Amino acid sequence: MTLSTAARVERGEGHRALVRHALRRSLLLYACGVLIDLLIFPRRGFPYFGFRDHLQITGVLEKIAVCYLTAFFECL
């Protein structure tokens, strides 16, 4: 993360662009984690997948997203 942020700074990206990139990446990771946790896959019979009746927001991808954002702001 330190090397990629330094490379972006060398290319002339501003502070706002760096923060926007980190927020976008973190939100995408978080959303993917929520969607994956929501699906029940595989399932017997049609439609071969289902949705859970509860929402878990503390999965692995969600934790990675929060840690990524925290590390980014520590690195900046």
C-alpha positions, 0 to 999 in steps of 0.5 A: 500500500505504501509503494502504490500510494507513493507511485500515485503521488509521484504521478501527480494525484492529489490528496482528494483523489487518493482518498476517493480511491481508497474509499471506493475500494473499501466500499467495494470490498465491503459490498462484495462481502455483504452480497456473498454473505447474503447468498446461499449457494449451492442449493438443491432445486431451482433457482439453485441459490437463495438468500439468507433471512439475516444479514451478517456485516462482520464477515472477513471481507468486511473486516478487510475493507475496514482494515484497508481504510484504516491502514490507508489513513495511517500510511497517508 
